[in-house]
Amino acid sequence: MKGSFNGLKAKEISLLTIILMCLTIVIWTWEKTPILSTFVPPQSQLHLSREISQSAPAVKSISSESEIYKGKDKAKFPGKVTAKEEILFDVTAPVGYAQRSPKTSESNSNLQSIHSINNVAPVASTYTNLSAGGKDEDSLTVHEEKQDLTHVFVDEVKSRNVVAPVASTFTNLSAGGKDEESLTAHEEKQECNYAKGKWVIDHNRPLYSGFGCKIHLSGMWACRLTQRTDFAYERLRWQPKNCQMEEFTGSKFLRRMQDKTLAFVGDSLGRQQFQSLMCMVTGGNESLEIVDVGMEYGIAQAPGDTRPSGWAYRFPITNTTILYYWSASLCDLEPLDKTNPATDYAMHLDQPAAFLRQFIHKFHVLVLNTGHHWNRGKFRANRWVMYVNGAPNTDKKTQLIWKAKNLTVHSVINWVNSQLPKYPALKVFYRTISPRHFVGGEWNTGGSCDNTNPMSVGKEVLQDESSDESAAAAVKGTGVKLLDITALSQLRDEAHISRFSLTAKPGVQDCLHWCLPGVPDTWNEILFAQI
């Protein structure tokens, strides 16, 4: 009886065990079989509204964790992505977010990691396509089975409160192939301040030979032809902060200036910039293709003059003209007695040079400068007499040299600005003053600039405002742009003619003009970047 009872109990236990196993198999199969899972009510899919698709850089919200991590992927990516998993899977934010993968800094690898896993296109790319107009933005559905990793990106980015425009560093890097300090699209839209930056060594310098360019470069400024023996100053290049300056080539300049005229009007520093540009465009090589067109602009060397009032050359291959006109003060000069070679000149402080009034309609780019002739010594040597409103100036305040200069600069810039509506294709630049580096006196009192080690080493120009405050004030509120070269040139005390001038007398040094190739080349690179 006991054995029979025990036997019956064993059979019941076995039967219960079999039933439990069957139920387990059925439940397991129910959860894992796709066919059976169709009987389960579908989970809500993710819809993007028109507003989100046009303005939001990423999916705004996720309804539940199950939408992000499903099936075996939930085991792979639990609640948060660990640092180890981030490295393993190269988890990178989709286009529209800052890069956050410690695995690599290469943008191409980041983009490939997004596209390759589950063949998922970046979220921001989808928005771009929609905004282009091909699909119904209100009914856009992001399919969950193709969004596993993308949702991880969204969740992680949201958790860090990362906000960035849709067009991100990925777009910039993939287009340019260079890491430009992760500039965002917003930063790229901001105008580059070329006056901020530092000098760096560049062994691809200079841009032309100091032994060449003999047609356009004055021998007194070609320091390779003097007794100077150190030429490290030729190897420095200006590097703007937070932006790149476009590489200058003669061919690019001529294409950009096809059928156009660039005019420099100013003093001897303007002439240096003109000669520098001619050497940069030609590479210092002689060419029979360049045509002297000075007569078209009334530029001719009068009998008895040591030099002409300017130069004008045309490159027929692109019909590009580059010219320089000597106007040390920028204001109009009129001889008081045309029959007397020793006559004084009326210096009309409130009128621009006659050359500007006569030929501005022929210019497409105009670069103005003045500054170093505004002193009593130059006034006496040039026999200049201040005039205002067509009569000798009697205002004692205006008779102060610096106030007279400011009156002229403002008058000229305001006149040029008034001409811009007539010539909408004209771009005008006022170049800030080129610094002097005399130490221990002036040019005629023992002043020197013997330093051959540039003070620029280890220094940066970080100021937002120009060092030439009067120039900045003159162009403010006008269509005239500032070609700001003062602070960056201030760091180059070693790059002047110094004691190596061909015409210098003992004890006389030129700490005003620059050796060429040299600093004025950088002025032209900045000018080129802005036109």
Disulfide bonds with the S-S distance in Angstrom:
Cys192-Cys243 1.80
Cys213-Cys279 2.03
Cys223-Cys515 1.94
Cys449-Cys511 2.12
